Amino acid sequence: MRTGTGIFLITAGAVLRFAVVAGSPHGLNLHVVGIVLILAGILGLLLSLLTRHGSRRLIRSAGEDDSRVGMRKRAAAANVAAIQEDDKFFSKDSPGHQNPVL
Protein backbone atom coordinates (compact mmCIF):
# COMPACT_ATOMS: atom_id res chain seq x y z
CA MET A 1 0.00 0.00 0.00
CA ARG A 2 1.33 3.40 -0.90
CA THR A 3 1.30 6.48 1.27
CA GLY A 4 -1.45 8.13 -0.75
CA THR A 5 -3.71 5.13 -0.33
CA GLY A 6 -3.19 5.13 3.43
CA ILE A 7 -4.00 8.84 3.65
CA PHE A 8 -7.08 8.30 1.48
CA LEU A 9 -8.33 5.53 3.77
CA ILE A 10 -7.80 7.70 6.84
CA THR A 11 -9.65 10.59 5.19
CA ALA A 12 -12.55 8.44 3.99
CA GLY A 13 -12.82 6.86 7.43
CA ALA A 14 -12.83 10.27 9.11
CA VAL A 15 -15.60 11.45 6.81
CA LEU A 16 -17.70 8.38 7.55
CA ARG A 17 -17.01 8.63 11.27
CA PHE A 18 -17.40 12.35 11.90
CA ALA A 19 -19.29 13.92 8.97
CA VAL A 20 -22.05 11.45 8.17
CA VAL A 21 -25.25 11.66 10.18
CA ALA A 22 -25.72 8.70 12.51
CA GLY A 23 -28.04 6.69 10.34
CA SER A 24 -27.60 3.03 9.59
CA PRO A 25 -28.68 2.09 6.07
CA HIS A 26 -29.70 -1.56 6.01
CA GLY A 27 -28.08 -2.34 9.37
CA LEU A 28 -24.65 -1.02 8.39
CA ASN A 29 -23.13 1.24 11.05
CA LEU A 30 -21.14 3.87 9.13
CA HIS A 31 -19.35 5.08 12.24
CA VAL A 32 -17.83 1.65 12.80
CA VAL A 33 -16.90 1.43 9.11
CA GLY A 34 -15.21 4.82 9.47
CA ILE A 35 -13.17 3.66 12.45
CA VAL A 36 -12.16 0.50 10.60
CA LEU A 37 -11.02 2.57 7.60
CA ILE A 38 -9.03 4.93 9.81
CA LEU A 39 -7.28 2.01 11.49
CA ALA A 40 -6.61 0.32 8.14
CA GLY A 41 -5.11 3.56 6.79
CA ILE A 42 -2.85 3.98 9.82
CA LEU A 43 -1.74 0.36 9.61
CA GLY A 44 -1.12 0.75 5.86
CA LEU A 45 1.01 3.85 6.44
CA LEU A 46 3.07 2.10 9.09
CA LEU A 47 3.60 -0.97 6.92
CA SER A 48 4.56 1.13 3.89
CA LEU A 49 7.15 2.95 6.00
CA LEU A 50 8.59 -0.34 7.23
CA THR A 51 8.74 -1.90 3.77
CA ARG A 52 10.16 1.25 2.20
CA HIS A 53 13.02 1.16 4.64
CA GLY A 54 13.34 -2.61 4.48
CA SER A 55 16.63 -2.46 2.59
CA ARG A 56 18.03 -0.10 5.20
CA ARG A 57 18.36 -1.08 8.80
CA LEU A 58 16.23 0.99 11.11
CA ILE A 59 18.70 0.57 13.94
CA ARG A 60 22.33 0.84 12.90
CA SER A 61 25.40 0.68 14.99
CA ALA A 62 27.48 3.83 15.03
CA GLY A 63 29.52 4.33 11.87
CA GLU A 64 28.04 1.40 9.98
CA ASP A 65 26.99 2.06 6.40
CA ASP A 66 25.28 -0.70 4.39
CA SER A 67 24.71 1.25 1.19
CA ARG A 68 26.58 0.68 -2.05
CA VAL A 69 28.50 3.88 -1.51
CA GLY A 70 29.58 2.67 1.92
CA MET A 71 30.71 -0.67 0.49
CA ARG A 72 32.75 1.11 -2.19
CA LYS A 73 34.30 3.43 0.39
CA ARG A 74 35.37 0.46 2.50
CA ALA A 75 36.81 -1.31 -0.56
CA ALA A 76 38.71 1.83 -1.57
CA ALA A 77 40.07 2.25 1.95
CA ALA A 78 41.26 -1.38 1.91
CA ASN A 79 42.97 -0.78 -1.45
CA VAL A 80 44.70 2.35 -0.17
CA ALA A 81 45.87 0.50 2.94
CA ALA A 82 47.23 -2.36 0.81
CA ILE A 83 49.10 0.08 -1.45
CA GLN A 84 50.55 1.97 1.51
CA GLU A 85 51.81 -1.28 3.04
CA ASP A 86 53.49 -2.28 -0.20
CA ASP A 87 57.12 -1.11 -0.13
CA LYS A 88 57.62 -0.99 -3.90
CA PHE A 89 55.37 2.09 -4.17
CA PHE A 90 57.00 4.07 -1.37
CA SER A 91 60.61 2.95 -1.36
CA LYS A 92 63.30 5.55 -2.00
CA ASP A 93 64.56 3.80 -5.13
CA SER A 94 61.12 3.53 -6.75
CA PRO A 95 60.61 5.39 -10.04
CA GLY A 96 59.12 8.82 -9.55
CA HIS A 97 60.19 9.10 -5.92
CA GLN A 98 61.14 12.64 -5.06
CA ASN A 99 62.97 13.75 -1.98
CA PRO A 100 60.86 16.20 -0.03
CA VAL A 101 62.25 19.71 -0.13
CA LEU A 102 62.30 21.32 3.28
OpenMM code with the backbone's topology and positions (N, CA, C; nanometers):
from openmm import Vec3, app, unit

residues = "MET ARG THR GLY THR GLY ILE PHE LEU ILE THR ALA GLY ALA VAL LEU ARG PHE ALA VAL VAL ALA GLY SER PRO HIS GLY LEU ASN LEU HIS VAL VAL GLY ILE VAL LEU ILE LEU ALA GLY ILE LEU GLY LEU LEU LEU SER LEU LEU THR ARG HIS GLY SER ARG ARG LEU ILE ARG SER ALA GLY GLU ASP ASP SER ARG VAL GLY MET ARG LYS ARG ALA ALA ALA ALA ASN VAL ALA ALA ILE GLN GLU ASP ASP LYS PHE PHE SER LYS ASP SER PRO GLY HIS GLN ASN PRO VAL LEU".split()
positions = [
    Vec3(0.0854, -0.1166, 0.0000),
    Vec3(0.0000, 0.0000, 0.0000),
    Vec3(0.0900, 0.1230, 0.0000),
    Vec3(0.0551, 0.2176, -0.0824),
    Vec3(0.1330, 0.3397, -0.0902),
    Vec3(0.0842, 0.4408, 0.0119),
    Vec3(0.1616, 0.5448, 0.0291),
    Vec3(0.1303, 0.6481, 0.1271),
    Vec3(-0.0007, 0.7178, 0.0938),
    Vec3(-0.0215, 0.7465, -0.0330),
    Vec3(-0.1450, 0.8132, -0.0747),
    Vec3(-0.2686, 0.7301, -0.0456),
    Vec3(-0.2581, 0.6004, -0.0622),
    Vec3(-0.3712, 0.5127, -0.0333),
    Vec3(-0.4018, 0.5117, 0.1163),
    Vec3(-0.2988, 0.5092, 0.1985),
    Vec3(-0.3194, 0.5132, 0.3429),
    Vec3(-0.3850, 0.6426, 0.3871),
    Vec3(-0.3395, 0.7545, 0.3317),
    Vec3(-0.3998, 0.8837, 0.3649),
    Vec3(-0.5443, 0.8897, 0.3164),
    Vec3(-0.5707, 0.8333, 0.1985),
    Vec3(-0.7080, 0.8303, 0.1479),
    Vec3(-0.7988, 0.7494, 0.2403),
    Vec3(-0.7510, 0.6344, 0.2869),
    Vec3(-0.8328, 0.5529, 0.3768),
    Vec3(-0.8610, 0.6255, 0.5084),
    Vec3(-0.7604, 0.6945, 0.5604),
    Vec3(-0.7805, 0.7703, 0.6839),
    Vec3(-0.8831, 0.8814, 0.6607),
    Vec3(-0.8713, 0.9500, 0.5493),
    Vec3(-0.9650, 1.0592, 0.5188),
    Vec3(-1.1067, 1.0076, 0.4987),
    Vec3(-1.1212, 0.9007, 0.4224),
    Vec3(-1.2549, 0.8445, 0.3990),
    Vec3(-1.3155, 0.7945, 0.5301),
    Vec3(-1.2333, 0.7330, 0.6140),
    Vec3(-1.2823, 0.6862, 0.7430),
    Vec3(-1.3239, 0.8013, 0.8332),
    Vec3(-1.2477, 0.9107, 0.8292),
    Vec3(-1.2828, 1.0268, 0.9115),
    Vec3(-1.4137, 1.0890, 0.8640),
    Vec3(-1.4345, 1.0922, 0.7333),
    Vec3(-1.5604, 1.1453, 0.6809),
    Vec3(-1.6768, 1.0579, 0.7261),
    Vec3(-1.6617, 0.9271, 0.7136),
    Vec3(-1.7698, 0.8380, 0.7552),
    Vec3(-1.7931, 0.8446, 0.9059),
    Vec3(-1.6860, 0.8623, 0.9825),
    Vec3(-1.7006, 0.8631, 1.1274),
    Vec3(-1.7570, 0.9941, 1.1801),
    Vec3(-1.7073, 1.1072, 1.1283),
    Vec3(-1.7403, 1.2346, 1.1896),
    Vec3(-1.8375, 1.3215, 1.1089),
    Vec3(-1.8482, 1.3006, 0.9780),
    Vec3(-1.9295, 1.3915, 0.8968),
    Vec3(-2.0650, 1.3342, 0.8581),
    Vec3(-2.0792, 1.2059, 0.8588),
    Vec3(-2.2049, 1.1446, 0.8168),
    Vec3(-2.2982, 1.1388, 0.9374),
    Vec3(-2.4241, 1.1704, 0.9119),
    Vec3(-2.5255, 1.1661, 1.0178),
    Vec3(-2.5428, 1.0210, 1.0635),
    Vec3(-2.5659, 1.0035, 1.1910),
    Vec3(-2.5721, 0.8705, 1.2510),
    Vec3(-2.6956, 0.7937, 1.2072),
    Vec3(-2.6971, 0.7545, 1.0844),
    Vec3(-2.8040, 0.6690, 1.0337),
    Vec3(-2.7425, 0.5389, 0.9865),
    Vec3(-2.8143, 0.4321, 0.9996),
    Vec3(-2.7601, 0.3031, 0.9586),
    Vec3(-2.8417, 0.2483, 0.8429),
    Vec3(-2.7945, 0.2653, 0.7200),
    Vec3(-2.8683, 0.2085, 0.6072),
    Vec3(-2.8530, 0.0567, 0.6050),
    Vec3(-2.9638, -0.0098, 0.6103),
    Vec3(-2.9702, -0.1563, 0.6013),
    Vec3(-2.8849, -0.2249, 0.7083),
    Vec3(-2.8792, -0.1700, 0.8263),
    Vec3(-2.8080, -0.2336, 0.9370),
    Vec3(-2.6585, -0.2138, 0.9353),
    Vec3(-2.6082, -0.1277, 0.8473),
    Vec3(-2.4651, -0.1021, 0.8395),
    Vec3(-2.4326, 0.0233, 0.9204),
    Vec3(-2.3488, 0.0105, 1.0212),
    Vec3(-2.3129, 0.1236, 1.1045),
    Vec3(-2.1938, 0.1952, 1.0407),
    Vec3(-2.2183, 0.3144, 0.9851),
    Vec3(-2.1141, 0.3873, 0.9131),
    Vec3(-2.0045, 0.4398, 1.0056),
    Vec3(-2.0371, 0.4636, 1.1313),
    Vec3(-1.9347, 0.5084, 1.2242),
    Vec3(-1.8313, 0.3995, 1.2493),
    Vec3(-1.8764, 0.2766, 1.2607),
    Vec3(-1.7834, 0.1645, 1.2798),
    Vec3(-1.7003, 0.1431, 1.1536),
    Vec3(-1.7634, 0.1549, 1.0373),
    Vec3(-1.6895, 0.1432, 0.9107),
    Vec3(-1.5831, 0.2527, 0.9022),
    Vec3(-1.6173, 0.3728, 0.9466),
    Vec3(-1.5206, 0.4823, 0.9468),
    Vec3(-1.4014, 0.4538, 1.0356),
    Vec3(-1.4270, 0.4000, 1.1532),
    Vec3(-1.3173, 0.3664, 1.2451),
    Vec3(-1.2296, 0.2567, 1.1857),
    Vec3(-1.2915, 0.1577, 1.1228),
    Vec3(-1.2158, 0.0498, 1.0604),
    Vec3(-1.1276, 0.1049, 0.9483),
    Vec3(-1.1809, 0.1975, 0.8676),
    Vec3(-1.1017, 0.2566, 0.7595),
    Vec3(-0.9863, 0.3412, 0.8137),
    Vec3(-1.0109, 0.4135, 0.9207),
    Vec3(-0.9034, 0.4927, 0.9814),
    Vec3(-0.7914, 0.4012, 1.0303),
    Vec3(-0.8283, 0.2949, 1.0989),
    Vec3(-0.7282, 0.2006, 1.1494),
    Vec3(-0.6534, 0.1312, 1.0349),
    Vec3(-0.7262, 0.0957, 0.9293),
    Vec3(-0.6614, 0.0322, 0.8139),
    Vec3(-0.5647, 0.1292, 0.7465),
    Vec3(-0.6010, 0.2564, 0.7381),
    Vec3(-0.5112, 0.3557, 0.6792),
    Vec3(-0.3860, 0.3764, 0.7613),
    Vec3(-0.4015, 0.3822, 0.8937),
    Vec3(-0.2845, 0.3983, 0.9817),
    Vec3(-0.1934, 0.2773, 0.9716),
    Vec3(-0.2521, 0.1578, 0.9734),
    Vec3(-0.1737, 0.0359, 0.9605),
    Vec3(-0.1025, 0.0308, 0.8252),
    Vec3(-0.1737, 0.0717, 0.7195),
    Vec3(-0.1119, 0.0753, 0.5864),
    Vec3(0.0042, 0.1726, 0.5790),
    Vec3(-0.0093, 0.2894, 0.6432),
    Vec3(0.1015, 0.3854, 0.6445),
    Vec3(0.2223, 0.3295, 0.7191),
    Vec3(0.1970, 0.2672, 0.8322),
    Vec3(0.3075, 0.2099, 0.9094),
    Vec3(0.3785, 0.0982, 0.8321),
    Vec3(0.2997, 0.0124, 0.7689),
    Vec3(0.3599, -0.0969, 0.6924),
    Vec3(0.4361, -0.0459, 0.5709),
    Vec3(0.3843, 0.0584, 0.5052),
    Vec3(0.4557, 0.1129, 0.3895),
    Vec3(0.5869, 0.1768, 0.4321),
    Vec3(0.5895, 0.2390, 0.5504),
    Vec3(0.7152, 0.2952, 0.6000),
    Vec3(0.8158, 0.1852, 0.6321),
    Vec3(0.7684, 0.0755, 0.6901),
    Vec3(0.8585, -0.0344, 0.7233),
    Vec3(0.9120, -0.1037, 0.5986),
    Vec3(0.8277, -0.1236, 0.4979),
    Vec3(0.8745, -0.1903, 0.3768),
    Vec3(0.9595, -0.0981, 0.2917),
    Vec3(0.9348, 0.0308, 0.2970),
    Vec3(1.0158, 0.1251, 0.2205),
    Vec3(1.1575, 0.1275, 0.2741),
    Vec3(1.1714, 0.1150, 0.4028),
    Vec3(1.3023, 0.1155, 0.4643),
    Vec3(1.3503, -0.0257, 0.4931),
    Vec3(1.2943, -0.1235, 0.4235),
    Vec3(1.3340, -0.2613, 0.4478),
    Vec3(1.4765, -0.2901, 0.4064),
    Vec3(1.5261, -0.2217, 0.3009),
    Vec3(1.6625, -0.2458, 0.2588),
    Vec3(1.7610, -0.1787, 0.3521),
    Vec3(1.7168, -0.0779, 0.4224),
    Vec3(1.8025, -0.0102, 0.5195),
    Vec3(1.7681, -0.0634, 0.6578),
    Vec3(1.8644, -0.0669, 0.7423),
    Vec3(1.8364, -0.1079, 0.8799),
    Vec3(1.7845, 0.0115, 0.9561),
    Vec3(1.6781, -0.0103, 1.0327),
    Vec3(1.6226, 0.0990, 1.1107),
    Vec3(1.7131, 0.1339, 1.2278),
    Vec3(1.7784, 0.0334, 1.2835),
    Vec3(1.8698, 0.0572, 1.3944),
    Vec3(2.0086, 0.0149, 1.3476),
    Vec3(2.0974, 0.1131, 1.3357),
    Vec3(2.2328, 0.0840, 1.2905),
    Vec3(2.3303, 0.1125, 1.4027),
    Vec3(2.4355, 0.0359, 1.4028),
    Vec3(2.5403, 0.0679, 1.4987),
    Vec3(2.6153, 0.1904, 1.4484),
    Vec3(2.6820, 0.2575, 1.5375),
    Vec3(2.7484, 0.3835, 1.5029),
    Vec3(2.8553, 0.3594, 1.3973),
    Vec3(2.8508, 0.4380, 1.2917),
    Vec3(2.9523, 0.4326, 1.1872),
    Vec3(2.9321, 0.3230, 1.0853),
    Vec3(2.8266, 0.2493, 1.0914),
    Vec3(2.8038, 0.1401, 0.9981),
    Vec3(2.7217, 0.1907, 0.8810),
    Vec3(2.7683, 0.1612, 0.7601),
    Vec3(2.6987, 0.2062, 0.6403),
    Vec3(2.6805, 0.0857, 0.5486),
    Vec3(2.5554, 0.0477, 0.5197),
    Vec3(2.5277, -0.0704, 0.4392),
    Vec3(2.4968, -0.0372, 0.2934),
    Vec3(2.5050, 0.0876, 0.2550),
    Vec3(2.4708, 0.1249, 0.1189),
    Vec3(2.5829, 0.0865, 0.0233),
    Vec3(2.5556, 0.0975, -0.1055),
    Vec3(2.6580, 0.0675, -0.2050),
    Vec3(2.7751, 0.1646, -0.1937),
    Vec3(2.7444, 0.2885, -0.1663),
    Vec3(2.8502, 0.3877, -0.1513),
    Vec3(2.9397, 0.3505, -0.0337),
    Vec3(2.8798, 0.3081, 0.0766),
    Vec3(2.9579, 0.2672, 0.1920),
    Vec3(3.0459, 0.1469, 0.1618),
    Vec3(2.9926, 0.0512, 0.0851),
    Vec3(3.0711, -0.0665, 0.0487),
    Vec3(3.1890, -0.0263, -0.0393),
    Vec3(3.1659, 0.0661, -0.1314),
    Vec3(3.2752, 0.1110, -0.2188),
    Vec3(3.3795, 0.1894, -0.1400),
    Vec3(3.3355, 0.2686, -0.0430),
    Vec3(3.4301, 0.3429, 0.0395),
    Vec3(3.5188, 0.2473, 0.1190),
    Vec3(3.4571, 0.1421, 0.1744),
    Vec3(3.5366, 0.0458, 0.2503),
    Vec3(3.6351, -0.0278, 0.1599),
    Vec3(3.5917, -0.0630, 0.0377),
    Vec3(3.6814, -0.1315, -0.0558),
    Vec3(3.7964, -0.0397, -0.0969),
    Vec3(3.7662, 0.0877, -0.1204),
    Vec3(3.8714, 0.1828, -0.1575),
    Vec3(3.9696, 0.2026, -0.0429),
    Vec3(3.9190, 0.2093, 0.0795),
    Vec3(4.0074, 0.2248, 0.1948),
    Vec3(4.0977, 0.1025, 0.2101),
    Vec3(4.0445, -0.0162, 0.1828),
    Vec3(4.1257, -0.1376, 0.1908),
    Vec3(4.2335, -0.1363, 0.0825),
    Vec3(4.1990, -0.0873, -0.0369),
    Vec3(4.2967, -0.0781, -0.1452),
    Vec3(4.4074, 0.0205, -0.1102),
    Vec3(4.3714, 0.1346, -0.0561),
    Vec3(4.4702, 0.2346, -0.0173),
    Vec3(4.5625, 0.1787, 0.0905),
    Vec3(4.5050, 0.1088, 0.1881),
    Vec3(4.5865, 0.0498, 0.2942),
    Vec3(4.6827, -0.0542, 0.2374),
    Vec3(4.6369, -0.1345, 0.1414),
    Vec3(4.7235, -0.2358, 0.0808),
    Vec3(4.8365, -0.1706, 0.0024),
    Vec3(4.8068, -0.0623, -0.0681),
    Vec3(4.9102, 0.0080, -0.1446),
    Vec3(5.0107, 0.0721, -0.0506),
    Vec3(4.9645, 0.1312, 0.0572),
    Vec3(5.0554, 0.1968, 0.1508),
    Vec3(5.1452, 0.0966, 0.2226),
    Vec3(5.0987, -0.0247, 0.2407),
    Vec3(5.1808, -0.1278, 0.3043),
    Vec3(5.2830, -0.1858, 0.2084),
    Vec3(5.2593, -0.1713, 0.0795),
    Vec3(5.3492, -0.2279, -0.0200),
    Vec3(5.4717, -0.1376, -0.0359),
    Vec3(5.5898, -0.1902, -0.0115),
    Vec3(5.7122, -0.1111, -0.0126),
    Vec3(5.7533, -0.0654, -0.1514),
    Vec3(5.7129, -0.1363, -0.2576),
    Vec3(5.7619, -0.0989, -0.3900),
    Vec3(5.7056, 0.0361, -0.4363),
    Vec3(5.5929, 0.0803, -0.3780),
    Vec3(5.5374, 0.2091, -0.4167),
    Vec3(5.6011, 0.3243, -0.3400),
    Vec3(5.6521, 0.2980, -0.2205),
    Vec3(5.7001, 0.4070, -0.1370),
    Vec3(5.8483, 0.3945, -0.1004),
    Vec3(5.9185, 0.3060, -0.1661),
    Vec3(6.0607, 0.2953, -0.1361),
    Vec3(6.1359, 0.4102, -0.2022),
    Vec3(6.2546, 0.4403, -0.1504),
    Vec3(6.3303, 0.5549, -0.2003),
    Vec3(6.3852, 0.5309, -0.3395),
    Vec3(6.4028, 0.4061, -0.3797),
    Vec3(6.4560, 0.3795, -0.5126),
    Vec3(6.3455, 0.3479, -0.6143),
    Vec3(6.2206, 0.3750, -0.5809),
    Vec3(6.1117, 0.3526, -0.6751),
    Vec3(6.1098, 0.4642, -0.7783),
    Vec3(6.0660, 0.4344, -0.9019),
    Vec3(6.0612, 0.5389, -1.0043),
    Vec3(5.9614, 0.6474, -0.9647),
    Vec3(5.9997, 0.7706, -0.9858),
    Vec3(5.9120, 0.8818, -0.9554),
    Vec3(5.9223, 0.9310, -0.8138),
    Vec3(6.0052, 0.8667, -0.7297),
    Vec3(6.0188, 0.9102, -0.5915),
    Vec3(6.0979, 1.0397, -0.5877),
    Vec3(6.0461, 1.1356, -0.5195),
    Vec3(6.1143, 1.2640, -0.5060),
    Vec3(6.1448, 1.2879, -0.3597),
    Vec3(6.2605, 1.3406, -0.3351),
    Vec3(6.2971, 1.3746, -0.1981),
    Vec3(6.2207, 1.5001, -0.1593),
    Vec3(6.1591, 1.5000, -0.0434),
    Vec3(6.0856, 1.6203, -0.0031),
    Vec3(6.1819, 1.7360, 0.0220),
    Vec3(6.1432, 1.8508, -0.0299),
    Vec3(6.2250, 1.9707, -0.0130),
    Vec3(6.1775, 2.0411, 0.1113),
    Vec3(6.2685, 2.0669, 0.2031),
    Vec3(6.2303, 2.1324, 0.3283),
    Vec3(6.2633, 2.2758, 0.3251),
] * unit.nanometer
topology = app.Topology()
chain = topology.addChain("A")
for resn in residues:
    res = topology.addResidue(resn, chain)
    for name in ("N", "CA", "C"):
        topology.addAtom(name, app.Element.getBySymbol(name[0]), res)
